[in-house]
Amino acid sequence: MLVWLSAFFMLSGSIVTFIAALGVLRLPDFFMRMHAATKAGVVGPSLLLIGVGFHEPSWGMWIKIFLTILFLLTTTPIAAHLLGKAGFLGGVNLWKGTVRNDLDQVLSASAFLETDTSLSGKNATADMMADPPATLRKR
């Protein structure tokens, strides 16, 4: 029975990862691809690890699997959020079929695309931090 459970979870994890990989290749923009990669980065390996747990059932193995899945569940969404925010602020174009952009009202991507060319030399960064452009100041 454990062999069948192990095979089921390993096959399920492999299928989820494969479908997500197809999504990364086929989806039209950065944000949708990142969504597919994030789901593959959590669900696929988690199912594979559960399959390994049924193949090698011991308390030590299940504790390691639990901790690894917990680590994936806590770090992957945070990394995806930060990558998505960086992509949006960096000016990554949305898909032309995008209907709604709620983030545009909260974050202004154009604020980070404007550069002040009057600053030059070694201390340009220090000067900019001392007196940031109006677009970067807190509101």
trRosetta pair geometry for C-beta under 8 A, 3 or more apart (Angstrom, degrees):
i j d omega theta_ij theta_ji phi_ij phi_ji
1 4 5.9 -56 -156 34 36 109
1 5 6.5 33 150 -15 68 105
2 5 5.6 -52 -146 39 37 111
2 6 6.1 41 153 -22 67 106
2 54 5.0 -171 -167 176 82 88
2 55 7.2 152 147 -93 101 28
2 57 6.3 -85 -144 -26 146 130
3 6 5.6 -53 -148 37 30 114
3 7 6.3 29 154 -18 64 107
3 54 7.9 178 -79 136 16 104
3 55 7.4 63 -113 -110 54 70
4 7 5.7 -53 -145 38 31 110
4 8 6.2 35 154 -23 65 106
5 8 5.6 -53 -146 35 30 113
5 9 6.4 22 160 -11 65 106
5 51 7.6 -172 131 -122 65 61
5 54 4.3 -129 102 -160 108 159
6 9 6.3 -60 -147 40 26 102
6 10 6.2 20 158 -14 64 113
6 51 4.8 94 -162 -168 58 73
6 52 7.4 87 -144 -78 101 16
6 54 3.9 -155 -70 93 78 106
6 55 4.0 100 -134 -61 146 81
7 10 5.9 -60 -142 42 28 108
7 11 6.0 26 160 -17 65 111
7 51 7.2 117 -52 -148 9 115
8 11 6.0 -60 -146 40 24 108
8 12 6.1 24 156 -19 63 110
8 51 7.4 -168 71 -104 52 102
9 12 5.5 -53 -142 38 31 113
9 13 6.2 32 158 -18 65 106
9 47 5.1 -161 -174 -180 80 77
9 48 7.1 163 138 -97 89 19
9 50 4.6 -116 -168 94 151 98
9 51 3.4 -167 91 -68 103 85
9 54 6.4 127 21 15 135 131
10 13 5.8 -52 -145 38 29 110
10 14 6.3 30 155 -19 62 108
10 47 7.4 166 -90 135 21 87
10 48 5.8 61 -123 -127 63 64
10 51 3.5 150 -51 175 77 166
10 52 7.6 98 -81 -46 104 61
10 55 7.9 39 -44 -40 129 126
11 14 5.7 -55 -147 37 30 112
11 15 6.3 31 155 -20 65 106
11 51 7.9 139 6 -101 54 148
12 15 5.8 -55 -146 36 30 110
12 16 6.3 29 156 -17 65 106
12 47 4.8 -112 98 -179 100 145
12 51 7.8 171 42 -57 91 121
13 16 5.8 -53 -145 37 30 110
13 17 6.2 28 157 -16 64 109
13 43 7.6 -169 -124 135 70 66
13 44 4.9 102 -170 -166 76 54
13 45 6.8 97 -163 -84 124 12
13 46 7.2 -168 -111 69 114 48
13 47 3.2 -175 -73 90 92 104
13 48 3.7 -164 128 -49 163 73
13 49 7.9 136 -101 7 158 55
13 50 7.7 163 -52 41 127 92
13 51 6.3 -116 5 -5 130 128
14 17 5.8 -57 -146 40 29 110
14 18 6.2 30 154 -21 65 109
14 44 7.4 90 -81 -155 18 98
14 48 7.1 94 -50 -84 68 104
15 18 5.6 -55 -145 37 30 112
15 19 6.3 28 157 -17 65 105
16 19 6.0 -55 -146 38 29 108
16 20 6.3 27 155 -16 63 109
16 39 7.5 -116 175 139 105 96
16 40 6.6 170 137 -116 83 67
16 43 5.1 -103 161 113 151 111
16 44 4.5 -160 95 -85 104 78
16 47 6.3 109 23 20 137 146
17 20 5.7 -56 -146 40 30 111
17 21 6.3 34 153 -23 64 104
17 40 5.1 96 -126 -155 58 102
17 44 3.4 93 -66 -141 91 146
17 45 7.6 83 -79 -44 123 60
17 48 7.8 14 -28 -39 134 124
18 21 5.6 -52 -148 33 31 113
18 22 6.6 33 151 -17 63 101
19 22 5.6 -50 -152 35 35 113
19 23 6.5 39 147 -21 64 103
19 40 7.9 -172 75 -87 67 105
20 23 5.2 -50 -150 34 37 117
20 24 6.6 42 150 -23 66 97
20 36 4.8 162 -155 171 74 84
20 37 6.5 129 166 -94 111 30
20 39 5.6 -160 -106 83 127 94
20 40 3.0 -176 105 -63 159 116
20 43 8.0 151 -46 58 141 109
20 44 6.5 -105 20 -41 139 131
21 24 5.6 -45 -150 29 36 113
21 25 6.7 29 152 -12 63 105
21 40 6.6 106 -46 -117 64 161
22 25 5.7 -61 -153 41 34 108
22 26 5.7 4 161 0 72 120
23 26 6.1 -69 -127 50 26 93
23 27 5.2 27 180 -30 71 114
23 32 7.6 -122 173 148 99 89
23 33 7.0 165 135 -124 79 53
23 35 8.0 -85 148 87 134 81
23 36 3.2 -161 111 -134 129 151
23 37 7.9 -150 92 -43 105 55
23 40 7.8 -176 49 -37 118 120
24 27 6.9 -32 -110 23 16 106
24 33 5.0 77 -138 -158 59 91
24 36 5.2 -154 -58 95 66 125
24 37 5.3 70 -89 -65 118 93
24 40 7.6 -58 -35 7 117 147
27 32 3.9 -145 167 117 133 116
27 33 4.9 -176 71 -70 119 67
27 35 7.9 -146 -180 53 174 99
27 36 6.0 177 -12 -15 144 137
28 32 6.3 47 49 43 65 144
28 95 4.4 77 106 -116 122 127
28 97 7.1 68 67 30 164 113
29 32 5.4 88 59 16 73 101
29 33 7.0 -139 101 -5 34 95
29 92 7.6 126 179 150 103 107
29 93 7.1 -118 -134 100 120 70
29 94 5.9 33 -162 -159 170 39
29 95 4.0 -128 -24 -51 126 89
29 98 7.6 -20 9 -51 156 117
30 33 5.9 -65 -149 39 26 110
30 34 6.1 25 157 -21 66 109
30 87 5.3 -162 130 -169 143 148
30 92 4.8 -43 29 172 154 144
31 34 5.7 -51 -144 35 30 112
31 35 6.5 37 152 -23 61 102
31 84 6.0 70 -123 -132 89 102
31 87 6.9 -178 -72 99 79 143
31 88 7.8 48 -79 -66 121 93
31 92 7.5 147 -39 108 87 131
31 94 7.1 -10 11 -119 130 77
32 35 5.5 -48 -150 30 34 116
32 36 6.7 34 152 -16 64 102
32 95 7.0 15 -8 -29 128 136
33 36 5.8 -54 -153 36 34 110
33 37 6.3 31 151 -16 67 108
34 37 5.6 -55 -144 40 33 111
34 38 6.2 38 155 -24 66 105
34 80 5.9 144 160 -149 105 92
34 83 6.0 -169 -143 107 140 124
34 84 5.9 174 106 -76 156 90
34 87 7.4 -151 -35 -4 153 157
35 38 5.8 -53 -147 33 28 112
35 39 6.7 25 156 -16 62 104
35 80 7.6 94 -95 -169 43 134
36 39 6.0 -56 -151 35 31 107
36 40 6.4 27 153 -15 65 108
37 40 5.7 -57 -147 40 33 111
37 41 6.1 36 153 -25 66 110
37 80 7.8 171 86 -106 91 111
38 41 5.5 -56 -146 35 30 114
38 42 6.7 11 161 -6 64 107
38 76 5.8 139 -154 162 81 106
38 77 6.9 83 -171 -95 128 52
38 80 4.2 22 -96 -88 136 149
39 42 6.4 -69 -150 43 30 97
39 43 5.5 -6 174 11 73 119
39 44 7.9 88 130 -18 63 92
40 43 6.9 -61 -112 52 22 88
40 44 4.8 11 -164 -7 62 133
41 44 7.2 7 -57 39 11 105
41 45 7.0 -6 -172 7 37 117
41 72 7.0 -169 143 -159 77 106
41 76 4.9 171 111 -133 119 135
42 45 7.2 -84 -158 45 12 94
42 46 6.1 8 161 -18 57 121
42 72 5.1 150 -123 150 69 111
42 73 6.2 89 -146 -89 119 57
42 76 5.0 -158 -65 68 101 160
42 77 7.7 23 -62 -44 145 82
43 46 5.7 -64 -145 39 25 113
43 47 6.3 23 162 -17 65 107
44 47 6.2 -62 -153 35 25 105
44 48 6.4 21 154 -15 63 109
45 48 5.3 -55 -144 40 37 115
45 49 6.1 38 157 -21 69 104
45 68 7.9 -104 141 144 115 115
45 72 6.3 -170 80 -103 123 158
46 49 5.8 -54 -147 36 29 110
46 50 6.5 31 153 -19 63 103
46 69 4.8 80 -123 -122 98 106
46 72 6.3 -149 -64 77 98 151
46 73 7.9 58 -83 -54 136 94
47 50 5.7 -51 -148 35 33 112
47 51 6.5 39 151 -20 63 103
48 51 5.5 -54 -155 34 33 116
48 52 6.6 35 148 -19 65 101
49 52 5.4 -47 -149 33 38 113
49 53 6.5 44 149 -23 65 100
49 65 4.6 157 158 -141 111 98
49 68 5.9 -160 -130 87 160 131
49 69 6.2 -159 76 -59 146 99
50 53 5.3 -48 -151 31 36 117
50 54 6.8 32 152 -14 65 100
50 65 6.7 122 -82 178 46 140
50 69 8.0 44 -53 -69 89 141
51 54 5.9 -54 -151 37 34 105
51 55 6.4 33 150 -20 65 107
52 55 5.5 -57 -148 37 35 114
52 56 6.3 -16 167 26 71 103
52 61 7.3 -137 129 -179 92 120
52 65 6.9 178 77 -92 103 124
53 56 6.9 -78 -135 63 23 70
53 57 6.6 61 163 -99 63 62
53 61 5.6 161 -121 130 69 108
53 62 5.3 80 -146 -94 122 71
53 65 4.8 -43 -67 -27 121 167
54 57 6.3 7 -141 -66 31 99
56 61 5.1 175 107 -103 101 166
57 61 7.0 -140 -139 62 18 134
57 62 7.4 24 -150 -47 60 109
58 61 4.6 91 58 6 83 104
58 62 7.1 -160 87 -5 42 86
59 62 5.8 -58 -146 39 33 107
59 63 6.3 35 156 -21 67 105
60 63 5.9 -54 -148 33 29 111
60 64 6.6 28 154 -16 63 106
61 64 5.8 -57 -152 38 32 110
61 65 6.3 31 152 -19 67 107
62 65 5.5 -52 -143 38 34 113
62 66 6.1 39 155 -22 66 104
63 66 5.7 -52 -146 36 30 112
63 67 6.4 26 156 -15 64 107
64 67 5.9 -58 -147 40 29 108
64 68 6.2 28 156 -19 65 109
65 68 5.7 -57 -146 38 29 111
65 69 6.3 26 158 -15 65 107
66 69 6.0 -58 -146 39 27 107
66 70 6.2 30 154 -19 63 109
67 70 5.5 -53 -145 38 31 115
67 71 6.3 36 153 -22 64 104
68 71 5.6 -51 -149 34 32 114
68 72 6.5 32 152 -17 64 104
69 72 5.6 -51 -148 37 35 112
69 73 6.2 34 154 -19 66 107
70 73 5.7 -56 -144 39 30 110
70 74 6.3 18 159 -12 64 110
71 74 6.2 -65 -146 41 26 102
71 75 6.0 -1 169 1 66 117
72 75 6.6 -69 -131 46 22 92
72 76 5.5 14 -177 -16 65 122
73 76 7.0 -38 -108 33 15 104
73 77 7.5 6 -178 -4 46 110
74 77 7.7 -79 -167 36 18 97
74 78 7.1 4 156 -7 56 120
75 78 5.9 -69 -153 42 36 110
75 79 6.0 32 158 -19 74 110
76 79 5.8 -56 -143 38 30 109
76 80 6.2 29 159 -18 65 108
77 80 5.6 -55 -143 39 32 112
77 81 6.2 36 156 -23 66 104
78 81 5.7 -52 -149 33 30 112
78 82 6.4 24 155 -14 64 107
79 82 5.9 -58 -147 40 31 107
79 83 6.2 29 156 -17 66 108
80 83 5.7 -55 -143 39 30 110
80 84 6.1 31 158 -19 65 108
81 84 5.9 -58 -148 38 27 110
81 85 6.3 25 156 -17 64 108
82 85 5.7 -53 -143 38 31 110
82 86 6.2 31 156 -18 64 107
83 86 5.7 -55 -145 39 30 111
83 87 6.2 32 154 -20 64 107
84 87 5.6 -54 -146 36 30 112
84 88 6.3 29 155 -18 65 105
85 88 5.7 -53 -146 36 31 110
85 89 6.2 21 158 -9 66 109
85 107 7.4 162 -150 -65 86 172
86 89 6.0 -58 -140 45 29 104
86 90 5.8 29 157 -21 64 115
87 90 5.6 -59 -140 40 26 112
87 92 4.1 -19 176 7 90 142
88 92 6.5 -64 -80 43 31 97
88 103 5.8 -52 -159 131 156 148
88 107 6.3 80 122 90 124 139
88 109 5.8 -115 157 -86 67 114
89 107 6.2 -77 -81 163 89 133
89 109 5.6 -163 -128 -120 33 70
89 112 5.0 54 172 17 91 154
90 109 7.5 -40 51 -153 22 102
90 112 7.0 -65 -91 106 35 135
91 109 5.3 134 -87 166 60 119
91 110 7.9 81 -95 -85 102 45
91 112 7.5 -145 -37 82 94 100
91 113 5.4 75 -65 -78 135 121
94 98 4.3 -34 151 -1 124 158
94 101 6.3 -114 -46 -91 167 124
95 98 5.0 125 67 -38 78 93
98 101 6.3 54 143 -61 128 95
101 104 4.4 53 121 -12 112 116
102 105 6.4 -51 -172 26 49 108
102 106 7.2 28 143 -5 72 111
103 106 5.6 -68 -153 45 47 106
103 107 5.6 -18 171 35 88 103
104 107 7.4 -72 -116 65 21 65
104 108 7.8 58 -164 -103 57 49
104 109 7.6 -50 -117 -3 73 102
108 111 4.3 81 97 -17 109 108
108 135 7.6 -114 97 -169 135 100
109 112 6.6 -65 -170 38 45 100
109 113 6.7 40 142 -21 73 113
110 113 5.3 -60 -147 36 45 115
110 114 6.6 47 159 -26 74 98
110 135 7.9 -97 113 -159 77 140
111 114 6.6 -53 -157 24 28 107
111 135 4.2 -176 -144 165 85 109
111 136 6.4 142 166 -76 110 59
112 136 7.8 86 -88 -91 64 98
114 133 7.1 -141 108 125 114 160
114 135 5.6 83 57 29 135 164
116 119 5.4 56 106 3 105 106
116 128 7.0 164 52 -111 130 108
116 133 5.2 -175 -48 -70 126 125
117 120 7.7 15 174 -53 57 101
119 124 4.1 115 152 -146 103 94
119 127 5.5 -177 -132 84 117 127
119 128 5.7 19 -121 -61 173 99
120 124 5.7 -2 -118 -80 10 127
121 124 5.7 143 60 -44 62 90
123 126 4.5 -53 -165 47 83 115
123 127 5.4 88 130 -28 90 97
124 127 5.7 -55 -144 38 28 111
124 128 6.2 28 156 -20 64 108
125 128 5.7 -55 -145 36 30 110
125 129 6.4 26 156 -17 64 106
126 129 5.9 -56 -146 37 30 108
126 130 6.3 32 154 -21 64 107
127 130 5.7 -55 -148 35 31 112
127 131 6.8 -31 171 38 65 93
128 131 7.2 -87 -143 68 24 59
128 132 6.1 52 169 -105 69 59
128 133 7.5 -21 -150 -21 92 82
129 132 6.8 10 -127 -64 26 89
132 136 4.3 -98 163 85 125 117
132 137 5.6 160 85 -68 111 71
133 136 5.2 78 62 14 79 101
133 137 7.5 -132 98 -23 40 86
134 137 5.7 -42 -148 11 38 118
